[in-house]
Amino acid sequence: MEFMNLFFNEDLFRSKLKKFNSPLRISFRDNCLISSAVLFLIIPNDNKPYNLVLIQRTHRSNDKYSGEMSFPGGLYNPQLDDTYKDTALRETEEELGISRDKIQIIGCIDDVVTPKGHLITPFVGYTDKQQKMIKCDDEVEEIIKIPISFFVNKKNYIERTYNLRGDTIAVGKYVYKTNNNKYVIFGATSHMIVNFIELIYNLKFIKSGTRRISLEDMKARYSKTP
């Protein structure tokens, strides 16, 4: 993909992304899974590829995703959230200090499930490149901005496979390095990034003859119904 094609293009994104309630969007609700939402947060740049904003979670004993790389977000709380979009925006404000009126939501990508039993609804949005971010020290170890060009480059995507009930399941990760640190982006977070890239740019990352883990796989794993 050419460099210029990776500039932020809101019209392109809106035309490719799906609405939350679109019948074309893979979505699922089940009592055996824990509902959550995240913000796939984009920072537009002038004359260069846009950035994705990820966080490294703090190490906490009560956090199943302690220390991992993720998008801002968290558990749906019916007492605080009318919708899953509310969840994504509320958690982003708590974790990054960005008020919801500073974020433009432009669509959704497919829901993702994790082996730990969480069902994640990703909302795609953007904020101004000058937007100040103040991390919540209790939840966020570090805020990292990574150019989309890194994720689009297939050389940076590491994929392995395993067998699940006769199917070959593909899982992938990225390893992003700076002068001082190395960040491993895997699981649902890397899955969402690849989903976004495949949807927006019509690129294919998954190997032929394999598939990704599905909502039905997790339903079978966590459902109490025989």
C-alpha positions as CSV (number, residue, x, y, z in Angstrom):
1,M,0.0,0.0,0.0
2,E,1.3,3.4,-0.9
3,F,2.1,5.9,1.8
4,M,-0.5,8.5,0.7
5,N,-3.3,6.0,1.0
6,L,-2.9,5.9,4.8
7,F,-3.8,9.4,5.4
8,F,-6.9,9.9,7.6
9,N,-10.0,9.9,5.4
10,E,-13.3,10.3,7.3
11,D,-15.5,9.9,4.2
12,L,-13.7,6.6,3.3
13,F,-14.0,5.3,6.9
14,R,-17.7,6.1,7.2
15,S,-18.4,4.4,3.9
16,K,-16.6,1.2,5.0
17,L,-17.5,1.0,8.7
18,K,-20.7,-0.5,9.9
19,K,-23.4,1.0,12.2
20,F,-23.7,-0.6,15.6
21,N,-27.1,-2.1,14.7
22,S,-26.3,-3.0,11.1
23,P,-27.4,-6.5,10.2
24,L,-24.0,-6.7,8.3
25,R,-22.0,-6.3,11.5
26,I,-21.2,-9.5,13.4
27,S,-22.6,-8.9,16.9
28,F,-23.7,-11.3,19.6
29,R,-25.1,-11.2,23.1
30,D,-25.1,-14.1,25.5
31,N,-25.4,-14.4,29.3
32,C,-22.4,-16.7,29.4
33,L,-20.1,-13.9,28.1
34,I,-19.2,-10.6,29.7
35,S,-20.2,-7.5,27.6
36,S,-17.7,-4.7,27.1
37,A,-16.9,-2.0,24.7
38,V,-13.7,-0.2,23.5
39,L,-12.9,2.9,21.5
40,F,-10.7,2.2,18.5
41,L,-9.2,5.7,18.8
42,I,-7.6,7.4,15.8
43,I,-5.4,10.6,15.8
44,P,-5.4,12.3,12.3
45,N,-2.0,13.8,11.3
46,D,-1.1,16.4,8.7
47,N,0.7,14.9,5.7
48,K,1.5,11.6,7.2
49,P,-0.4,8.4,8.2
50,Y,-2.7,8.6,11.2
51,N,-2.0,7.1,14.6
52,L,-3.9,4.5,16.6
53,V,-4.0,5.2,20.4
54,L,-3.4,2.2,22.6
55,I,-2.8,1.8,26.3
56,Q,-0.6,-0.5,28.3
57,R,-2.7,-1.5,31.3
58,T,-1.3,-1.3,34.8
59,H,-0.4,-4.5,36.6
60,R,-3.4,-5.2,38.9
61,S,-4.3,-8.5,40.6
62,N,-8.0,-8.1,39.8
63,D,-7.6,-7.3,36.1
64,K,-7.7,-10.3,33.7
65,Y,-5.8,-8.2,31.2
66,S,-3.3,-6.8,33.5
67,G,-0.2,-5.4,31.8
68,E,-1.6,-6.0,28.3
69,M,-1.9,-3.7,25.3
70,S,-5.4,-2.6,24.5
71,F,-7.7,0.1,23.3
72,P,-9.3,2.3,26.0
73,G,-12.5,0.7,27.2
74,G,-14.1,-1.6,29.7
75,L,-17.1,-3.4,31.0
76,Y,-20.7,-2.4,30.2
77,N,-22.4,-1.0,33.3
78,P,-26.2,-0.8,33.0
79,Q,-26.3,1.7,35.9
80,L,-24.0,4.1,34.1
81,D,-24.4,3.3,30.4
82,D,-27.5,3.5,28.3
83,T,-25.6,2.0,25.3
84,Y,-22.4,0.2,24.5
85,K,-21.2,3.5,22.9
86,D,-21.7,5.1,26.3
87,T,-19.4,2.4,27.8
88,A,-16.6,3.1,25.3
89,L,-16.8,6.9,25.8
90,R,-17.1,6.7,29.6
91,E,-14.1,4.4,29.9
92,T,-12.1,6.5,27.5
93,E,-12.7,9.6,29.6
94,E,-11.8,7.7,32.8
95,E,-8.6,6.2,31.3
96,L,-7.3,9.0,29.0
97,G,-9.1,12.1,30.3
98,I,-10.8,12.9,27.0
99,S,-14.3,14.1,27.4
100,R,-16.9,12.5,25.1
101,D,-17.6,15.8,23.3
102,K,-14.1,15.8,22.0
103,I,-14.5,12.4,20.3
104,Q,-16.3,11.8,16.9
105,I,-17.7,8.3,16.5
106,I,-17.7,7.3,12.9
107,G,-18.8,3.6,13.0
108,C,-18.2,0.2,14.3
109,I,-16.3,-3.0,13.4
110,D,-17.4,-6.6,14.2
111,D,-17.6,-7.8,17.8
112,V,-14.7,-9.8,19.1
113,V,-14.6,-12.5,21.8
114,T,-11.7,-13.3,24.0
115,P,-10.7,-16.7,25.5
116,K,-11.3,-15.2,28.9
117,G,-15.0,-14.8,28.2
118,H,-15.3,-11.2,27.2
119,L,-17.4,-10.0,24.3
120,I,-16.0,-6.7,23.0
121,T,-17.9,-4.2,20.8
122,P,-15.4,-1.8,19.1
123,F,-16.5,1.7,18.2
124,V,-14.2,3.6,15.9
125,G,-13.7,7.3,16.5
126,Y,-11.2,10.1,16.3
127,T,-10.1,13.2,18.2
128,D,-8.0,16.2,17.4
129,K,-4.2,15.7,17.1
130,Q,-3.7,18.4,19.7
131,Q,-6.0,16.7,22.2
132,K,-4.4,16.4,25.6
133,M,-4.5,13.0,27.2
134,I,-4.1,12.5,30.9
135,K,-3.7,8.8,31.9
136,C,-5.5,7.3,34.9
137,D,-2.5,5.9,36.9
138,D,-4.6,3.2,38.5
139,E,-5.6,1.8,35.1
140,V,-3.1,2.9,32.5
141,E,0.7,2.4,32.7
142,E,1.4,4.2,29.4
143,I,-0.4,5.7,26.4
144,I,1.2,4.7,23.1
145,K,0.5,6.2,19.6
146,I,1.4,3.9,16.8
147,P,1.2,4.8,13.1
148,I,-1.3,2.8,11.0
149,S,1.5,2.2,8.5
150,F,3.2,-0.1,11.1
151,F,0.0,-2.3,11.3
152,V,-0.6,-2.4,7.6
153,N,2.8,-3.7,6.9
154,K,2.3,-7.5,6.8
155,K,6.0,-8.0,7.7
156,N,5.1,-6.8,11.2
157,Y,2.3,-9.2,11.6
158,I,3.2,-12.6,13.2
159,E,0.6,-15.3,12.9
160,R,0.4,-18.8,14.4
161,T,-2.2,-21.5,14.2
162,Y,-3.7,-24.2,16.4
163,N,-6.4,-26.9,16.0
164,L,-9.8,-26.4,17.5
165,R,-12.3,-29.3,16.9
166,G,-10.9,-30.0,13.5
167,D,-10.5,-26.4,12.4
168,T,-7.3,-24.5,12.0
169,I,-7.6,-21.3,14.0
170,A,-5.2,-18.4,13.2
171,V,-4.1,-15.9,15.9
172,G,-1.8,-13.0,15.3
173,K,0.3,-10.4,17.1
174,Y,2.4,-7.3,16.5
175,V,5.6,-6.4,18.3
176,Y,6.1,-2.6,18.2
177,K,9.6,-1.4,19.2
178,T,10.8,2.1,20.2
179,N,14.2,3.1,21.3
180,N,13.4,2.3,24.9
181,N,10.5,-0.2,24.9
182,K,8.9,-3.2,23.2
183,Y,5.1,-3.6,23.1
184,V,3.5,-6.9,22.2
185,I,0.0,-6.4,20.8
186,F,-2.0,-9.6,20.7
187,G,-5.3,-11.3,21.3
188,A,-8.5,-9.3,20.8
189,T,-6.5,-6.0,20.3
190,S,-4.6,-7.3,17.3
191,H,-7.7,-9.0,16.0
192,M,-9.6,-5.7,16.0
193,I,-6.7,-3.9,14.2
194,V,-6.6,-6.5,11.5
195,N,-10.4,-6.5,11.2
196,F,-10.2,-2.7,10.6
197,I,-7.5,-2.9,8.1
198,E,-9.2,-5.7,6.1
199,L,-12.4,-3.7,6.1
200,I,-11.0,-0.3,5.2
201,Y,-8.2,-1.3,2.8
202,N,-9.4,-4.7,1.4
203,L,-6.2,-6.4,2.6
204,K,-6.1,-10.0,3.8
205,F,-3.9,-11.1,6.6
206,I,-5.3,-14.5,7.5
207,K,-3.7,-17.5,6.0
208,S,-5.6,-19.6,3.4
209,G,-7.4,-22.6,5.0
210,T,-7.6,-21.0,8.4
211,R,-10.2,-19.0,10.3
212,R,-10.3,-16.9,13.4
213,I,-12.0,-17.9,16.6
214,S,-15.7,-17.1,16.5
215,L,-18.5,-16.1,18.8
216,E,-19.9,-19.6,18.5
217,D,-16.6,-21.0,19.7
218,M,-16.7,-19.0,22.9
219,K,-20.4,-19.7,23.4
220,A,-19.7,-23.4,23.3
221,R,-16.8,-23.0,25.7
222,Y,-18.6,-20.8,28.3
223,S,-22.2,-21.8,28.0
224,K,-23.6,-23.9,30.8
225,T,-26.0,-25.6,28.4
226,P,-24.8,-29.1,27.5
